[in-house]
């Protein structure tokens, strides 16, 4: 699931770039929604590591 977190980070980065330069429009917002869903699923289903 670490890969999904990296992927989510890149999508959020592209979303911020899209906001700054006013490009991408609705596509960037769809990617952000997808990223939020992946993060929630990862948080709920991710295995907790013991200390």
C-alpha distance matrix in Angstrom:
0.0 3.8 5.3 5.2 6.7 9.0 9.9 10.8 12.7 14.6 15.5 16.8 18.7 20.3 21.2 23.0 24.7 25.8 27.2 29.1 30.6 31.0 29.3 26.9 28.2 26.6 24.0 22.3 22.4 20.8 17.9 17.7 17.9 15.0 12.9 14.1 13.3 9.6 9.6 11.8 9.9 6.7 9.6 11.6 9.5 7.3 9.4 11.8 12.9 16.7 19.0
3.8 0.0 3.8 5.4 5.2 6.4 8.7 9.8 10.7 12.7 14.4 15.4 16.7 18.7 20.0 21.3 22.9 24.4 25.9 27.4 28.9 29.7 28.2 26.3 27.8 26.7 24.1 22.0 22.5 21.4 18.1 17.7 18.6 16.1 13.3 14.8 14.9 11.3 10.5 13.4 12.5 9.1 11.2 13.9 12.6 9.8 11.4 12.8 13.1 16.8 18.3
5.3 3.8 0.0 3.8 5.4 5.1 6.1 8.5 9.8 10.7 12.3 14.3 15.3 16.7 18.3 20.1 21.2 22.5 24.5 25.9 27.1 27.8 25.9 23.8 25.7 24.6 21.6 19.8 20.8 19.5 16.0 16.3 17.5 14.6 12.2 14.6 14.6 10.9 11.2 14.4 13.3 10.6 13.4 16.0 14.5 12.4 14.4 16.3 16.8 20.5 22.1
5.2 5.4 3.8 0.0 3.8 5.4 4.9 6.0 8.5 9.8 10.4 12.1 14.1 15.2 16.2 18.3 19.8 20.7 22.4 24.3 25.6 25.9 24.1 21.8 23.2 21.8 19.0 17.3 17.7 16.3 13.0 13.1 13.9 11.0 8.7 10.9 10.8 7.1 7.8 11.0 10.1 7.9 11.0 13.5 12.5 11.1 14.0 16.0 17.3 21.0 22.9
6.7 5.2 5.4 3.8 0.0 3.8 5.4 5.0 6.1 8.7 9.8 10.5 12.2 14.3 15.1 16.5 18.4 19.7 21.0 22.6 24.4 25.0 23.7 21.8 23.1 22.0 19.7 17.3 17.6 16.9 13.6 12.8 14.0 12.0 8.7 10.3 11.4 8.2 7.0 10.6 10.9 8.2 10.1 13.4 13.2 11.3 13.9 15.1 16.1 19.7 21.1
9.0 6.4 5.1 5.4 3.8 0.0 3.8 5.4 5.0 6.3 8.7 9.9 10.5 12.5 14.2 15.4 16.6 18.4 20.0 21.3 22.7 23.7 22.2 20.6 22.5 21.9 19.3 16.8 17.9 17.5 13.8 13.5 15.5 13.5 10.3 12.7 14.1 11.1 10.4 14.2 14.5 11.9 13.9 17.2 16.8 14.7 17.1 18.2 18.6 22.1 23.2
9.9 8.7 6.1 4.9 5.4 3.8 0.0 3.8 5.4 5.2 6.3 8.7 9.8 10.7 12.3 14.4 15.4 16.5 18.5 20.1 21.1 21.7 19.9 17.8 19.7 18.9 16.0 13.9 15.2 14.3 10.6 11.0 13.0 10.6 8.0 11.2 12.3 9.5 10.0 13.7 13.8 12.1 14.6 17.5 17.1 15.7 18.6 20.2 21.2 24.8 26.2
10.8 9.8 8.5 6.0 5.0 5.4 3.8 0.0 3.8 5.4 5.1 6.2 8.5 9.9 10.4 12.4 14.2 15.1 16.5 18.5 20.0 20.2 18.9 16.9 18.1 17.2 14.8 12.3 12.9 12.4 9.0 8.2 10.2 8.5 5.1 7.9 9.7 7.6 7.4 11.1 12.0 10.7 12.6 15.6 16.0 15.0 18.2 19.4 20.8 24.4 25.7
12.7 10.7 9.8 8.5 6.1 5.0 5.4 3.8 0.0 3.8 5.5 5.2 6.2 8.7 9.8 10.6 12.4 14.1 15.4 16.7 18.5 19.4 18.4 17.1 18.7 18.5 16.3 13.2 14.2 14.6 11.2 10.0 12.7 11.8 8.3 10.4 13.0 11.1 9.9 13.6 15.1 13.3 14.6 18.0 18.6 17.0 19.8 20.5 21.4 24.7 25.5
14.6 12.7 10.7 9.8 8.7 6.3 5.2 5.4 3.8 0.0 3.8 5.4 4.9 6.2 8.6 9.9 10.5 12.2 14.3 15.4 16.4 17.5 16.0 14.7 16.9 17.1 14.5 11.6 13.5 13.9 10.2 10.2 13.4 12.2 9.5 12.4 14.7 12.8 12.7 16.4 17.4 16.0 17.8 20.9 21.2 19.8 22.6 23.7 24.5 27.9 28.7
15.5 14.4 12.3 10.4 9.8 8.7 6.3 5.1 5.5 3.8 0.0 3.8 5.3 5.1 6.1 8.7 9.8 10.3 12.3 14.3 15.3 15.6 13.9 12.1 13.8 13.5 11.0 8.2 9.9 10.1 6.5 6.6 9.9 9.1 6.9 10.0 12.3 11.2 11.6 14.9 16.2 15.5 17.4 20.2 20.8 20.0 23.2 24.5 25.8 29.3 30.5
16.8 15.4 14.3 12.1 10.5 9.9 8.7 6.2 5.2 5.4 3.8 0.0 3.8 5.4 4.9 6.2 8.6 9.6 10.5 12.4 14.3 14.7 14.0 12.8 13.9 13.9 12.4 8.8 9.7 11.1 8.2 6.4 9.9 10.3 7.6 9.4 12.6 12.1 11.4 14.5 16.6 15.9 16.9 20.0 21.2 20.3 23.5 24.2 25.6 28.8 29.7
18.7 16.7 15.3 14.1 12.2 10.5 9.8 8.5 6.2 4.9 5.3 3.8 0.0 3.8 5.4 5.2 6.3 8.6 10.0 10.7 12.4 13.7 13.1 12.7 14.6 15.5 13.8 10.2 12.0 13.8 10.8 9.7 13.5 13.7 11.1 13.2 16.3 15.4 14.7 18.0 19.9 18.9 19.9 23.2 24.2 22.9 25.8 26.4 27.3 30.5 31.0
20.3 18.7 16.7 15.2 14.3 12.5 10.7 9.9 8.7 6.2 5.1 5.4 3.8 0.0 3.8 5.4 5.0 6.0 8.6 9.8 10.4 11.3 9.9 9.2 11.5 12.7 10.7 7.5 10.2 11.8 9.1 9.1 12.9 13.0 11.4 14.0 16.7 16.1 16.3 19.4 21.0 20.4 21.9 24.9 25.7 24.9 28.0 29.0 30.0 33.4 34.2
21.2 20.0 18.3 16.2 15.1 14.2 12.3 10.4 9.8 8.6 6.1 4.9 5.4 3.8 0.0 3.8 5.4 5.0 6.3 8.7 10.0 9.9 9.2 8.3 9.4 10.3 9.3 5.5 7.2 9.7 7.8 6.8 10.5 11.7 10.4 12.2 15.2 15.5 15.4 18.1 20.1 20.1 21.2 23.9 25.2 24.8 28.1 28.9 30.4 33.7 34.5
23.0 21.3 20.1 18.3 16.5 15.4 14.4 12.4 10.6 9.9 8.7 6.2 5.2 5.4 3.8 0.0 3.8 5.3 5.0 6.2 8.7 9.6 10.1 10.6 11.6 13.1 12.7 9.0 10.3 13.2 11.5 9.9 13.5 15.0 13.1 14.3 17.7 18.0 17.2 19.9 22.3 21.9 22.6 25.6 27.1 26.3 29.4 29.8 31.0 34.1 34.6
24.7 22.9 21.2 19.8 18.4 16.6 15.4 14.2 12.4 10.5 9.8 8.6 6.3 5.0 5.4 3.8 0.0 3.8 5.4 5.1 6.1 8.1 8.1 9.3 11.3 13.6 12.8 9.6 11.9 14.6 12.8 12.2 15.9 17.0 15.4 17.3 20.4 20.4 20.0 22.9 25.0 24.5 25.5 28.5 29.8 28.9 31.9 32.5 33.5 36.6 37.1
25.8 24.4 22.5 20.7 19.7 18.4 16.5 15.1 14.1 12.2 10.3 9.6 8.6 6.0 5.0 5.3 3.8 0.0 3.8 5.5 5.3 5.3 4.8 5.8 7.5 10.1 9.7 7.0 9.4 12.2 11.2 11.1 14.4 15.8 15.1 16.9 19.7 20.2 20.3 22.9 24.9 25.0 26.1 28.8 30.1 29.7 33.0 33.8 35.2 38.4 39.1
27.2 25.9 24.5 22.4 21.0 20.0 18.5 16.5 15.4 14.3 12.3 10.5 10.0 8.6 6.3 5.0 5.4 3.8 0.0 3.8 5.7 5.1 7.0 8.4 8.5 11.0 11.7 8.8 9.8 13.3 12.9 11.7 14.8 17.0 16.1 17.0 20.2 21.1 20.8 23.0 25.5 25.7 26.3 29.0 30.7 30.3 33.6 34.2 35.6 38.7 39.3
29.1 27.4 25.9 24.3 22.6 21.3 20.1 18.5 16.7 15.4 14.3 12.4 10.7 9.8 8.7 6.2 5.1 5.5 3.8 0.0 3.8 5.7 8.1 10.6 11.4 14.4 14.9 12.0 13.5 16.9 16.1 15.0 18.3 20.2 18.9 20.0 23.3 23.9 23.3 25.8 28.3 28.1 28.7 31.6 33.3 32.6 35.6 36.0 37.1 40.1 40.3
30.6 28.9 27.1 25.6 24.4 22.7 21.1 20.0 18.5 16.4 15.3 14.3 12.4 10.4 10.0 8.7 6.1 5.3 5.7 3.8 0.0 3.8 5.6 9.0 10.4 13.8 14.1 12.0 14.2 17.2 16.5 16.3 19.5 21.1 20.3 21.9 24.9 25.4 25.4 27.9 30.1 30.0 31.0 33.8 35.2 34.6 37.8 38.4 39.5 42.6 43.0
31.0 29.7 27.8 25.9 25.0 23.7 21.7 20.2 19.4 17.5 15.6 14.7 13.7 11.3 9.9 9.6 8.1 5.3 5.1 5.7 3.8 0.0 3.8 6.9 7.2 10.8 11.9 10.3 12.0 15.1 15.3 15.1 17.9 19.8 19.7 21.0 23.8 24.7 25.0 27.1 29.3 29.7 30.7 33.2 34.7 34.5 37.9 38.7 40.2 43.4 44.0
29.3 28.2 25.9 24.1 23.7 22.2 19.9 18.9 18.4 16.0 13.9 14.0 13.1 9.9 9.2 10.1 8.1 4.8 7.0 8.1 5.6 3.8 0.0 3.8 5.7 9.3 9.4 8.4 11.0 13.4 13.3 14.1 16.9 18.2 18.3 20.2 22.6 23.3 24.1 26.4 28.2 28.6 30.0 32.4 33.6 33.4 36.8 38.0 39.4 42.8 43.6
26.9 26.3 23.8 21.8 21.8 20.6 17.8 16.9 17.1 14.7 12.1 12.8 12.7 9.2 8.3 10.6 9.3 5.8 8.4 10.6 9.0 6.9 3.8 0.0 3.8 6.4 5.7 5.5 8.4 10.1 10.2 11.6 14.1 15.1 15.8 17.8 19.8 20.6 21.7 24.0 25.4 26.1 27.8 29.9 30.9 31.0 34.5 35.9 37.6 41.1 42.2
28.2 27.8 25.7 23.2 23.1 22.5 19.7 18.1 18.7 16.9 13.8 13.9 14.6 11.5 9.4 11.6 11.3 7.5 8.5 11.4 10.4 7.2 5.7 3.8 0.0 3.8 5.6 5.9 7.0 9.2 10.6 11.5 13.2 15.0 16.1 17.5 19.4 20.8 21.9 23.6 25.3 26.4 27.8 29.7 31.1 31.5 35.1 36.5 38.4 41.8 43.1
26.6 26.7 24.6 21.8 22.0 21.9 18.9 17.2 18.5 17.1 13.5 13.9 15.5 12.7 10.3 13.1 13.6 10.1 11.0 14.4 13.8 10.8 9.3 6.4 3.8 0.0 3.8 5.5 5.1 6.3 8.7 9.8 10.6 12.4 14.2 15.4 16.8 18.5 20.0 21.3 22.8 24.3 25.8 27.3 28.6 29.5 33.2 34.7 36.9 40.4 41.9
24.0 24.1 21.6 19.0 19.7 19.3 16.0 14.8 16.3 14.5 11.0 12.4 13.8 10.7 9.3 12.7 12.8 9.7 11.7 14.9 14.1 11.9 9.4 5.7 5.6 3.8 0.0 3.8 5.4 5.1 6.3 8.7 9.9 10.6 12.4 14.4 15.5 16.6 18.5 20.2 21.3 22.5 24.4 26.0 26.9 27.6 31.2 33.0 35.0 38.6 40.2
22.3 22.0 19.8 17.3 17.3 16.8 13.9 12.3 13.2 11.6 8.2 8.8 10.2 7.5 5.5 9.0 9.6 7.0 8.8 12.0 12.0 10.3 8.4 5.5 5.9 5.5 3.8 0.0 3.8 5.4 5.1 6.2 8.7 9.8 10.4 12.4 14.4 15.3 16.4 18.5 20.0 20.8 22.4 24.5 25.6 25.8 29.4 30.8 32.7 36.2 37.5
22.4 22.5 20.8 17.7 17.6 17.9 15.2 12.9 14.2 13.5 9.9 9.7 12.0 10.2 7.2 10.3 11.9 9.4 9.8 13.5 14.2 12.0 11.0 8.4 7.0 5.1 5.4 3.8 0.0 3.8 5.4 5.0 6.2 8.6 9.7 10.6 12.5 14.3 15.2 16.7 18.5 19.8 21.0 22.7 24.3 24.9 28.6 29.9 32.1 35.5 37.0
20.8 21.4 19.5 16.3 16.9 17.5 14.3 12.4 14.6 13.9 10.1 11.1 13.8 11.8 9.7 13.2 14.6 12.2 13.3 16.9 17.2 15.1 13.4 10.1 9.2 6.3 5.1 5.4 3.8 0.0 3.8 5.4 5.1 6.2 8.6 9.9 10.7 12.4 14.3 15.5 16.7 18.3 20.0 21.3 22.5 23.4 27.2 28.9 31.3 34.8 36.6
17.9 18.1 16.0 13.0 13.6 13.8 10.6 9.0 11.2 10.2 6.5 8.2 10.8 9.1 7.8 11.5 12.8 11.2 12.9 16.1 16.5 15.3 13.3 10.2 10.6 8.7 6.3 5.1 5.4 3.8 0.0 3.8 5.4 5.0 6.1 8.7 9.9 10.5 12.2 14.3 15.3 16.2 18.2 20.0 20.8 21.3 24.9 26.6 28.7 32.3 33.9
17.7 17.7 16.3 13.1 12.8 13.5 11.0 8.2 10.0 10.2 6.6 6.4 9.7 9.1 6.8 9.9 12.2 11.1 11.7 15.0 16.3 15.1 14.1 11.6 11.5 9.8 8.7 6.2 5.0 5.4 3.8 0.0 3.8 5.4 4.9 6.2 8.7 9.8 10.5 12.4 14.3 15.1 16.4 18.4 19.8 20.2 23.8 25.1 27.2 30.6 32.1
17.9 18.6 17.5 13.9 14.0 15.5 13.0 10.2 12.7 13.4 9.9 9.9 13.5 12.9 10.5 13.5 15.9 14.4 14.8 18.3 19.5 17.9 16.9 14.1 13.2 10.6 9.9 8.7 6.2 5.1 5.4 3.8 0.0 3.8 5.4 5.1 6.3 8.7 9.9 10.7 12.4 14.2 15.4 16.7 18.3 19.3 23.1 24.5 27.1 30.5 32.3
15.0 16.1 14.6 11.0 12.0 13.5 10.6 8.5 11.8 12.2 9.1 10.3 13.7 13.0 11.7 15.0 17.0 15.8 17.0 20.2 21.1 19.8 18.2 15.1 15.0 12.4 10.6 9.8 8.6 6.2 5.0 5.4 3.8 0.0 3.8 5.5 5.2 6.2 8.6 10.0 10.6 12.2 14.2 15.5 16.3 17.3 21.0 22.9 25.4 28.9 31.0
12.9 13.3 12.2 8.7 8.7 10.3 8.0 5.1 8.3 9.5 6.9 7.6 11.1 11.4 10.4 13.1 15.4 15.1 16.1 18.9 20.3 19.7 18.3 15.8 16.1 14.2 12.4 10.4 9.7 8.6 6.1 4.9 5.4 3.8 0.0 3.8 5.4 5.1 6.1 8.6 9.9 10.4 12.1 14.3 15.2 15.4 19.1 20.6 22.8 26.3 28.0
14.1 14.8 14.6 10.9 10.3 12.7 11.2 7.9 10.4 12.4 10.0 9.4 13.2 14.0 12.2 14.3 17.3 16.9 17.0 20.0 21.9 21.0 20.2 17.8 17.5 15.4 14.4 12.4 10.6 9.9 8.7 6.2 5.1 5.5 3.8 0.0 3.8 5.5 5.1 6.2 8.6 9.8 10.5 12.3 14.2 14.8 18.4 19.6 22.2 25.4 27.2
13.3 14.9 14.6 10.8 11.4 14.1 12.3 9.7 13.0 14.7 12.3 12.6 16.3 16.7 15.2 17.7 20.4 19.7 20.2 23.3 24.9 23.8 22.6 19.8 19.4 16.8 15.5 14.4 12.5 10.7 9.9 8.7 6.3 5.2 5.4 3.8 0.0 3.8 5.4 5.2 6.2 8.5 9.8 10.6 12.0 13.5 17.2 19.0 21.8 25.2 27.4
9.6 11.3 10.9 7.1 8.2 11.1 9.5 7.6 11.1 12.8 11.2 12.1 15.4 16.1 15.5 18.0 20.4 20.2 21.1 23.9 25.4 24.7 23.3 20.6 20.8 18.5 16.6 15.3 14.3 12.4 10.5 9.8 8.7 6.2 5.1 5.5 3.8 0.0 3.8 5.5 5.1 6.0 8.5 9.9 10.4 11.0 14.8 16.8 19.4 22.9 25.1
9.6 10.5 11.2 7.8 7.0 10.4 10.0 7.4 9.9 12.7 11.6 11.4 14.7 16.3 15.4 17.2 20.0 20.3 20.8 23.3 25.4 25.0 24.1 21.7 21.9 20.0 18.5 16.4 15.2 14.3 12.2 10.5 9.9 8.6 6.1 5.1 5.4 3.8 0.0 3.8 5.5 5.0 6.0 8.6 9.9 9.9 13.5 14.7 17.2 20.6 22.5
11.8 13.4 14.4 11.0 10.6 14.2 13.7 11.1 13.6 16.4 14.9 14.5 18.0 19.4 18.1 19.9 22.9 22.9 23.0 25.8 27.9 27.1 26.4 24.0 23.6 21.3 20.2 18.5 16.7 15.5 14.3 12.4 10.7 10.0 8.6 6.2 5.2 5.5 3.8 0.0 3.8 5.4 5.1 6.1 8.5 9.6 13.2 14.4 17.5 20.6 22.8
9.9 12.5 13.3 10.1 10.9 14.5 13.8 12.0 15.1 17.4 16.2 16.6 19.9 21.0 20.1 22.3 25.0 24.9 25.5 28.3 30.1 29.3 28.2 25.4 25.3 22.8 21.3 20.0 18.5 16.7 15.3 14.3 12.4 10.6 9.9 8.6 6.2 5.1 5.5 3.8 0.0 3.8 5.4 5.2 5.9 7.8 11.5 13.6 16.8 20.0 22.7
6.7 9.1 10.6 7.9 8.2 11.9 12.1 10.7 13.3 16.0 15.5 15.9 18.9 20.4 20.1 21.9 24.5 25.0 25.7 28.1 30.0 29.7 28.6 26.1 26.4 24.3 22.5 20.8 19.8 18.3 16.2 15.1 14.2 12.2 10.4 9.8 8.5 6.0 5.0 5.4 3.8 0.0 3.8 5.5 5.3 5.1 8.9 10.9 13.6 17.1 19.6
9.6 11.2 13.4 11.0 10.1 13.9 14.6 12.6 14.6 17.8 17.4 16.9 19.9 21.9 21.2 22.6 25.5 26.1 26.3 28.7 31.0 30.7 30.0 27.8 27.8 25.8 24.4 22.4 21.0 20.0 18.2 16.4 15.4 14.2 12.1 10.5 9.8 8.5 6.0 5.1 5.4 3.8 0.0 3.8 5.7 5.4 8.5 9.4 12.5 15.5 17.8
11.6 13.9 16.0 13.5 13.4 17.2 17.5 15.6 18.0 20.9 20.2 20.0 23.2 24.9 23.9 25.6 28.5 28.8 29.0 31.6 33.8 33.2 32.4 29.9 29.7 27.3 26.0 24.5 22.7 21.3 20.0 18.4 16.7 15.5 14.3 12.3 10.6 9.9 8.6 6.1 5.2 5.5 3.8 0.0 3.8 5.8 8.6 9.9 13.5 16.3 19.1
9.5 12.6 14.5 12.5 13.2 16.8 17.1 16.0 18.6 21.2 20.8 21.2 24.2 25.7 25.2 27.1 29.8 30.1 30.7 33.3 35.2 34.7 33.6 30.9 31.1 28.6 26.9 25.6 24.3 22.5 20.8 19.8 18.3 16.3 15.2 14.2 12.0 10.4 9.9 8.5 5.9 5.3 5.7 3.8 0.0 3.8 6.5 9.1 12.5 15.5 18.7
7.3 9.8 12.4 11.1 11.3 14.7 15.7 15.0 17.0 19.8 20.0 20.3 22.9 24.9 24.8 26.3 28.9 29.7 30.3 32.6 34.6 34.5 33.4 31.0 31.5 29.5 27.6 25.8 24.9 23.4 21.3 20.2 19.3 17.3 15.4 14.8 13.5 11.0 9.9 9.6 7.8 5.1 5.4 5.8 3.8 0.0 3.8 6.4 9.3 12.7 15.6
9.4 11.4 14.4 14.0 13.9 17.1 18.6 18.2 19.8 22.6 23.2 23.5 25.8 28.0 28.1 29.4 31.9 33.0 33.6 35.6 37.8 37.9 36.8 34.5 35.1 33.2 31.2 29.4 28.6 27.2 24.9 23.8 23.1 21.0 19.1 18.4 17.2 14.8 13.5 13.2 11.5 8.9 8.5 8.6 6.5 3.8 0.0 3.8 6.4 9.5 12.8
11.8 12.8 16.3 16.0 15.1 18.2 20.2 19.4 20.5 23.7 24.5 24.2 26.4 29.0 28.9 29.8 32.5 33.8 34.2 36.0 38.4 38.7 38.0 35.9 36.5 34.7 33.0 30.8 29.9 28.9 26.6 25.1 24.5 22.9 20.6 19.6 19.0 16.8 14.7 14.4 13.6 10.9 9.4 9.9 9.1 6.4 3.8 0.0 3.8 6.5 9.6
12.9 13.1 16.8 17.3 16.1 18.6 21.2 20.8 21.4 24.5 25.8 25.6 27.3 30.0 30.4 31.0 33.5 35.2 35.6 37.1 39.5 40.2 39.4 37.6 38.4 36.9 35.0 32.7 32.1 31.3 28.7 27.2 27.1 25.4 22.8 22.2 21.8 19.4 17.2 17.5 16.8 13.6 12.5 13.5 12.5 9.3 6.4 3.8 0.0 3.8 6.6
16.7 16.8 20.5 21.0 19.7 22.1 24.8 24.4 24.7 27.9 29.3 28.8 30.5 33.4 33.7 34.1 36.6 38.4 38.7 40.1 42.6 43.4 42.8 41.1 41.8 40.4 38.6 36.2 35.5 34.8 32.3 30.6 30.5 28.9 26.3 25.4 25.2 22.9 20.6 20.6 20.0 17.1 15.5 16.3 15.5 12.7 9.5 6.5 3.8 0.0 3.8
19.0 18.3 22.1 22.9 21.1 23.2 26.2 25.7 25.5 28.7 30.5 29.7 31.0 34.2 34.5 34.6 37.1 39.1 39.3 40.3 43.0 44.0 43.6 42.2 43.1 41.9 40.2 37.5 37.0 36.6 33.9 32.1 32.3 31.0 28.0 27.2 27.4 25.1 22.5 22.8 22.7 19.6 17.8 19.1 18.7 15.6 12.8 9.6 6.6 3.8 0.0
